[in-house]
Amino acid sequence: MSGSIRRVLVVDDSRLQRRILVASLKKWGFDVVEAEGGEEAMDICRADPPDLILSDWMMPGMNGIEFCRSFRAEANEAYSYFILLTSKSEKNEVAEGLDAGADDFLTKPVSSDELRARISAGERILRMQRELFEKNRIVSETLDELQTVYDAIDKDLIQARKIQESLVPELTRSFGASEVNLLLEPCGHIGGDLVGMFSPGINRLGFYSIDVSGHGITSAMMTARLGGYLSSTYFDQNVGMENKFNRFYALRPPEDVASVLNARLIADTGIEEYFTMAYCIADLRTGLVKMVQAGHPHPLLLRADGSMEFIGKGGVPVGLVPDVTYDQEEFMMEKGDRLLLYSDGFTEAHLKNGAMLDTEGLVELVKRCDPHQSGKAFLDELYWQLTQVMGDDKGLEDDISATLFEFQGP
């Protein structure tokens, strides 16, 4: 007989009973080990656990039940099939044996045919158990390998987030009496939103809010590229500026900036990503703001008197259609007015009832915020208010970002 059972331990204080069982087992091709009692059997099992144990119930010293319970208490990696030999047949006694860890019972005197049948049944169970053990081992090793890969990726993403955060080195910056505050909350390690500001000189200011299509690594790589195109440090690389007479930098009209970015993305083959953008330049002496809206949500103008209005006409996202024309809008801001640029992570956030926040919900969130607090505190409270109305089990489903420009005159 071959298969999962090769080594059998026979435990019985009767030498005659052991001799009868051993004779049959050896005839069937098993490697047989003998023990006179439970204590001796435990020593054998600790040294080399057998595949099958045939143990008498009634023995002096440690009986079969005690031996079975002690054997099961040992932390053996491989499972051994345990058959109790007994003259007992009462249900409560059988239950006691099962509770101790026995797999099967044979009534003495043991029939050779029945013993062979019970061993065959045990062999099937052991084969399935060991196949399951091997599969679990493979799964465990695979999970360990996946965990190692995940840890490496997670480490890279944490570093990528630091790099992405470096694209927005300042979340608050004053320009004379006016101020720009930024909010950037990716839904994962890294995100596809980008906010920023730059100034080529006194009373001249550019600021923007960008949302790259998709999520994750690809979108984050695009934001890194856009961060270079709109650099607040290297003006010669910033497409929002142009060098005048090799003497100073001037701000380009917003519609030209959108057109240049669109042409660059369209010219790059293999790039399927596009982005929406609200880009503004402001004259800090007069309060004149020029804006281009390229598929981005309508900016919200918060007047000092408490009134609000959405501005803009929509427009086409950047990098989606070649040779598209972008329209520029102009409006005046008075002292104390604020302009909020935001990504659709706000308006498309799902509420607890499953509906989206939308623009009306955004207005309600703004009304809950203290209008007299600083711009940074205002953005922090706006984000907190959003988290309070979102579904508890959803978390951030999209990146959340915003740019708040507060005009305070020259």
C-alpha positions as CSV (number, residue, x, y, z in Angstrom):
1,M,0.0,0.0,0.0
2,S,1.5,3.4,-1.0
3,G,0.5,7.0,-0.7
4,S,0.4,9.5,2.2
5,I,0.9,6.9,5.0
6,R,4.3,5.2,5.2
7,R,5.2,5.1,8.9
8,V,2.8,3.7,11.5
9,L,3.1,3.8,15.3
10,V,1.3,0.9,17.1
11,V,0.7,1.6,20.8
12,D,-0.6,-1.1,23.1
13,D,0.4,-2.6,26.4
14,S,-0.4,-6.1,25.1
15,R,2.5,-7.6,23.2
16,L,0.1,-10.1,21.5
17,Q,-2.1,-7.3,20.2
18,R,0.8,-5.4,18.9
19,R,2.2,-8.5,17.2
20,I,-1.1,-9.1,15.4
21,L,-1.4,-5.5,14.2
22,V,2.3,-5.3,13.2
23,A,2.1,-8.4,11.2
24,S,-0.7,-7.1,9.0
25,L,0.8,-3.6,8.7
26,K,4.2,-5.0,7.6
27,K,2.5,-7.3,5.1
28,W,0.9,-4.2,3.5
29,G,4.3,-2.5,3.2
30,F,4.3,-0.1,6.1
31,D,7.2,0.9,8.2
32,V,6.0,0.0,11.8
33,V,7.2,1.3,15.1
34,E,5.9,-0.1,18.5
35,A,5.4,1.4,21.9
36,E,4.1,-0.2,25.1
37,G,2.4,2.9,26.5
38,G,1.6,6.6,26.0
39,E,4.8,8.0,27.6
40,E,7.0,5.9,25.3
41,A,4.8,6.8,22.3
42,M,5.1,10.5,23.0
43,D,8.9,10.2,23.0
44,I,8.8,8.5,19.6
45,C,6.4,11.1,18.2
46,R,8.6,14.0,19.4
47,A,11.6,12.4,17.7
48,D,9.9,11.5,14.4
49,P,6.1,11.9,14.1
50,P,4.5,9.0,12.3
51,D,1.9,9.3,9.5
52,L,-0.6,7.0,11.3
53,I,-1.1,6.1,15.0
54,L,-3.0,3.0,16.1
55,S,-3.4,3.3,19.9
56,D,-5.2,1.2,22.5
57,W,-7.6,3.2,24.7
58,M,-7.1,1.3,28.0
59,M,-3.5,1.3,29.0
60,P,-1.7,1.7,32.4
61,G,-0.2,5.1,33.1
62,M,-1.0,7.4,30.2
63,N,-4.1,5.9,28.5
64,G,-5.0,6.3,24.8
65,I,-7.2,9.4,25.4
66,E,-4.5,11.2,27.4
67,F,-1.8,10.2,24.8
68,C,-4.0,11.5,22.0
69,R,-4.6,14.8,23.8
70,S,-0.9,15.2,24.5
71,F,0.1,14.4,21.0
72,R,-2.4,16.9,19.5
73,A,-1.0,19.5,21.9
74,E,2.4,19.2,20.3
75,A,3.0,21.7,17.6
76,N,3.6,19.3,14.7
77,E,3.9,20.8,11.2
78,A,2.6,17.6,9.5
79,Y,-0.7,16.1,10.5
80,S,-0.9,12.5,11.8
81,Y,-4.0,10.3,11.5
82,F,-5.0,8.9,14.9
83,I,-7.1,5.8,15.3
84,L,-8.2,4.6,18.8
85,L,-8.6,0.9,19.4
86,T,-11.3,0.3,22.0
87,S,-14.0,-2.1,23.2
88,K,-16.0,1.0,24.1
89,S,-19.0,1.9,21.9
90,E,-21.1,4.2,24.0
91,K,-21.8,7.6,22.2
92,N,-20.4,9.7,25.1
93,E,-17.2,7.7,25.1
94,V,-16.8,8.1,21.4
95,A,-17.4,11.8,21.8
96,E,-14.7,11.9,24.4
97,G,-12.3,10.4,22.0
98,L,-13.2,12.8,19.2
99,D,-12.8,15.7,21.6
100,A,-9.3,14.5,22.5
101,G,-8.3,14.7,18.8
102,A,-8.9,11.1,17.5
103,D,-9.9,10.8,13.9
104,D,-11.4,7.3,13.9
105,F,-12.2,4.3,16.1
106,L,-11.8,0.6,15.7
107,T,-13.5,-1.9,18.0
108,K,-11.4,-4.8,19.3
109,P,-10.8,-7.5,18.3
110,V,-9.7,-5.7,15.1
111,S,-10.7,-7.1,11.8
112,S,-7.9,-7.1,9.2
113,D,-10.2,-6.0,6.4
114,E,-11.8,-3.2,8.5
115,L,-8.3,-2.0,9.6
116,R,-7.2,-1.8,6.0
117,A,-10.3,0.1,5.0
118,R,-9.9,2.6,7.8
119,I,-6.3,3.1,6.9
120,S,-7.3,3.8,3.2
121,A,-9.9,6.3,4.4
122,G,-7.2,8.0,6.6
123,E,-4.8,8.0,3.7
124,R,-7.3,9.9,1.5
125,I,-7.7,12.5,4.3
126,L,-4.0,12.8,4.8
127,R,-3.4,13.2,1.1
128,M,-5.9,16.0,0.9
129,Q,-4.6,17.6,4.0
130,R,-1.0,17.6,2.8
131,E,-2.0,18.9,-0.6
132,L,-3.8,21.7,1.1
133,F,-0.8,22.3,3.3
134,E,1.5,22.5,0.3
135,K,-0.9,24.9,-1.5
136,N,-1.1,27.0,1.6
137,R,2.7,27.0,1.8
138,I,2.9,28.2,-1.8
139,V,0.3,30.9,-1.2
140,S,2.1,32.0,1.9
141,E,5.4,32.2,0.0
142,T,3.7,34.1,-2.8
143,L,2.1,36.5,-0.3
144,D,5.5,37.1,1.3
145,E,7.0,37.9,-2.2
146,L,4.1,40.2,-3.0
147,Q,4.5,41.9,0.4
148,T,8.2,42.5,-0.5
149,V,7.2,43.9,-3.8
150,Y,4.5,46.0,-2.3
151,D,6.8,47.4,0.4
152,A,9.3,48.4,-2.4
153,I,6.5,50.1,-4.4
154,D,5.2,51.7,-1.2
155,K,8.6,53.1,-0.4
156,D,8.9,54.4,-4.0
157,L,5.5,56.0,-3.8
158,I,6.3,57.7,-0.5
159,Q,9.4,59.1,-2.1
160,A,7.4,60.1,-5.2
161,R,5.0,62.0,-2.9
162,K,7.9,63.9,-1.4
163,I,9.0,64.8,-4.9
164,Q,5.4,65.8,-5.8
165,E,5.1,67.9,-2.7
166,S,8.3,69.7,-3.7
167,L,6.4,71.0,-6.8
168,V,4.3,73.1,-4.3
169,P,7.0,74.3,-1.9
170,E,4.8,77.1,-0.5
171,L,1.2,76.7,0.5
172,T,0.9,80.4,1.6
173,R,2.6,83.4,0.1
174,S,2.0,87.1,0.3
175,F,2.4,89.4,-2.7
176,G,2.4,92.9,-1.2
177,A,-0.9,93.1,0.7
178,S,-2.5,90.3,-1.3
179,E,-2.1,86.6,-0.7
180,V,-2.4,83.2,-2.3
181,N,-3.1,80.0,-0.4
182,L,-3.0,76.5,-1.8
183,L,-4.7,73.2,-0.8
184,L,-3.5,69.8,-2.1
185,E,-4.9,66.6,-0.8
186,P,-4.2,63.5,-3.0
187,C,-6.6,60.5,-2.6
188,G,-3.6,58.2,-2.6
189,H,0.2,58.5,-2.1
190,I,0.4,60.7,-5.2
191,G,-2.2,62.5,-7.2
192,G,-3.0,64.2,-10.5
193,D,-3.9,67.7,-9.2
194,L,-1.5,70.6,-9.2
195,V,-1.8,74.1,-7.8
196,G,0.7,76.9,-7.9
197,M,1.6,80.5,-8.1
198,F,4.5,82.7,-9.4
199,S,5.3,86.3,-9.7
200,P,7.9,87.9,-12.2
201,G,7.9,91.2,-10.3
202,I,6.0,93.5,-8.0
203,N,2.2,93.8,-8.5
204,R,2.3,91.0,-11.1
205,L,0.9,87.6,-10.2
206,G,0.0,84.3,-11.9
207,F,-1.8,81.4,-10.2
208,Y,-3.5,78.2,-11.3
209,S,-5.4,75.0,-10.5
210,I,-4.8,71.9,-12.7
211,D,-6.5,68.5,-12.7
212,V,-4.9,65.8,-14.8
213,S,-7.1,63.0,-16.2
214,G,-7.0,59.7,-14.3
215,H,-5.2,58.9,-11.1
216,G,-2.1,57.5,-9.7
217,I,1.5,57.3,-11.1
218,T,0.7,58.3,-14.7
219,S,-1.2,61.4,-13.6
220,A,1.5,62.3,-11.1
221,M,4.2,62.1,-13.7
222,M,2.2,64.5,-15.8
223,T,1.8,67.0,-12.9
224,A,5.6,66.8,-12.4
225,R,6.0,67.8,-16.0
226,L,3.5,70.6,-15.7
227,G,5.2,71.8,-12.6
228,G,8.3,72.4,-14.7
229,Y,6.2,74.2,-17.4
230,L,4.9,76.6,-14.7
231,S,7.9,76.8,-12.5
232,S,8.0,79.5,-9.8
233,T,11.8,79.3,-9.7
234,Y,13.0,78.9,-13.2
235,F,11.3,81.7,-15.2
236,D,13.1,80.8,-18.4
237,Q,11.3,77.4,-18.4
238,N,7.9,78.9,-17.4
239,V,5.6,79.1,-20.4
240,G,3.5,81.6,-18.5
241,M,6.3,84.2,-18.8
242,E,8.3,85.8,-21.6
243,N,11.6,87.6,-21.5
244,K,11.3,91.2,-22.5
245,F,14.3,92.8,-24.0
246,N,16.6,90.5,-21.9
247,R,15.8,92.9,-19.0
248,F,12.7,91.5,-17.3
249,Y,10.0,88.8,-17.4
250,A,6.4,89.6,-18.2
251,L,3.3,87.5,-17.8
252,R,1.8,86.0,-21.0
253,P,-1.9,86.3,-21.6
254,P,-3.7,83.3,-20.1
255,E,-5.2,82.2,-23.5
256,D,-1.7,82.1,-24.9
257,V,-0.5,79.9,-22.0
258,A,-3.3,77.5,-22.5
259,S,-2.6,77.3,-26.3
260,V,1.2,76.7,-25.7
261,L,0.5,73.9,-23.2
262,N,-2.1,72.4,-25.6
263,A,0.3,72.4,-28.5
264,R,3.1,70.7,-26.4
265,L,0.8,67.9,-25.2
266,I,-0.7,67.3,-28.7
267,A,2.9,67.1,-30.2
268,D,4.0,64.4,-27.7
269,T,3.0,61.1,-29.3
270,G,2.1,58.3,-26.9
271,I,0.6,60.6,-24.2
272,E,-3.1,60.0,-23.8
273,E,-3.5,62.2,-20.7
274,Y,-5.1,65.6,-20.8
275,F,-5.9,68.1,-18.1
276,T,-8.3,70.8,-17.1
277,M,-7.0,74.1,-15.9
278,A,-8.1,77.5,-14.5
279,Y,-5.2,79.9,-14.9
280,C,-5.3,83.6,-13.9
281,I,-3.0,86.6,-13.9
282,A,-3.7,89.5,-11.6
283,D,-2.7,93.1,-11.6
284,L,-2.2,93.8,-7.9
285,R,-2.5,97.6,-8.4
286,T,-5.9,97.7,-10.0
287,G,-7.5,94.3,-9.1
288,L,-7.9,93.4,-12.8
289,V,-7.8,89.6,-13.3
290,K,-7.5,87.8,-16.6
291,M,-8.5,84.2,-16.7
292,V,-8.6,81.2,-19.0
293,Q,-10.8,78.3,-18.1
294,A,-9.9,75.1,-19.9
295,G,-12.6,72.5,-18.9
296,H,-12.0,73.2,-15.2
297,P,-14.8,73.8,-12.7
298,H,-16.1,77.4,-12.7
299,P,-14.1,79.5,-10.2
300,L,-16.1,81.0,-7.3
301,L,-15.7,84.7,-6.7
302,L,-16.3,85.6,-3.1
303,R,-17.0,89.3,-2.7
304,A,-16.1,91.2,0.4
305,D,-19.8,92.0,0.9
306,G,-20.7,88.3,1.3
307,S,-22.1,87.8,-2.2
308,M,-20.8,84.9,-4.4
309,E,-20.8,84.2,-8.2
310,F,-19.4,81.5,-10.4
311,I,-17.4,82.9,-13.3
312,G,-16.1,81.4,-16.6
313,K,-17.6,79.8,-19.6
314,G,-16.0,76.3,-19.5
315,G,-13.7,75.8,-22.4
316,V,-11.9,72.7,-23.8
317,P,-9.4,70.7,-21.7
318,V,-5.7,71.0,-22.5
319,G,-4.2,68.2,-24.6
320,L,-7.5,66.9,-25.9
321,V,-8.1,68.7,-29.3
322,P,-5.4,70.2,-31.5
323,D,-5.4,73.8,-32.6
324,V,-8.2,74.7,-30.2
325,T,-8.8,78.4,-29.4
326,Y,-9.0,79.4,-25.8
327,D,-11.0,82.5,-24.7
328,Q,-9.9,84.9,-22.0
329,E,-12.1,86.5,-19.5
330,E,-11.5,89.7,-17.5
331,F,-13.1,90.9,-14.3
332,M,-12.3,93.3,-11.5
333,M,-11.7,92.4,-7.9
334,E,-12.2,94.9,-5.1
335,K,-10.3,95.0,-1.8
336,G,-11.2,92.1,0.4
337,D,-12.5,89.9,-2.5
338,R,-11.4,86.3,-2.8
339,L,-11.2,84.0,-5.9
340,L,-11.5,80.3,-5.3
341,L,-10.1,77.9,-8.0
342,Y,-10.9,74.3,-7.1
343,S,-10.8,70.8,-8.7
344,D,-13.8,68.6,-9.3
345,G,-12.8,66.6,-6.3
346,F,-14.9,69.1,-4.4
347,T,-18.0,69.2,-6.6
348,E,-18.0,65.5,-7.5
349,A,-17.5,64.3,-4.0
350,H,-20.2,61.8,-2.9
351,L,-22.3,62.6,0.1
352,K,-23.6,60.2,2.7
353,N,-26.9,59.9,0.7
354,G,-25.0,59.0,-2.4
355,A,-25.6,62.2,-4.3
356,M,-22.7,64.5,-5.5
357,L,-21.9,67.7,-3.7
358,D,-22.2,69.8,-7.0
359,T,-21.8,73.6,-7.1
360,E,-24.8,74.3,-4.9
361,G,-23.3,72.1,-2.2
362,L,-20.0,73.9,-2.6
363,V,-21.7,77.2,-2.0
364,E,-23.3,75.8,1.2
365,L,-19.9,74.6,2.4
366,V,-18.4,78.1,1.8
367,K,-21.2,79.7,3.7
368,R,-20.4,77.5,6.7
369,C,-16.8,78.9,6.8
370,D,-15.9,82.0,8.7
371,P,-15.3,84.7,6.0
372,H,-13.1,86.7,8.3
373,Q,-10.5,84.1,9.0
374,S,-7.2,83.9,7.1
375,G,-7.0,82.4,3.7
376,K,-5.1,79.3,5.0
377,A,-7.6,78.8,7.8
378,F,-10.5,79.2,5.3
379,L,-9.2,76.5,3.0
380,D,-8.5,74.2,5.9
381,E,-12.0,74.6,7.2
382,L,-13.5,74.2,3.7
383,Y,-11.7,70.9,3.4
384,W,-12.9,69.8,6.9
385,Q,-16.5,70.8,6.0
386,L,-16.2,68.6,2.9
387,T,-15.0,65.6,4.9
388,Q,-18.0,66.0,7.2
389,V,-20.6,65.7,4.5
390,M,-18.9,62.9,2.5
391,G,-19.9,59.3,3.0
392,D,-18.1,57.8,6.0
393,D,-17.0,54.6,4.3
394,K,-15.8,56.2,1.0
395,G,-12.9,58.4,2.0
396,L,-11.3,60.5,-0.7
397,E,-12.4,59.1,-4.1
398,D,-10.5,61.9,-6.0
399,D,-7.8,64.3,-5.4
400,I,-8.9,67.5,-3.6
401,S,-7.1,70.8,-4.5
402,A,-7.8,74.5,-4.4
403,T,-6.1,77.9,-5.0
404,L,-7.5,80.9,-3.1
405,F,-6.4,84.4,-4.2
406,E,-7.2,87.2,-1.8
407,F,-6.9,90.8,-3.2
408,Q,-6.1,93.5,-0.7
409,G,-5.1,96.3,-3.1
410,P,-1.6,97.6,-4.0
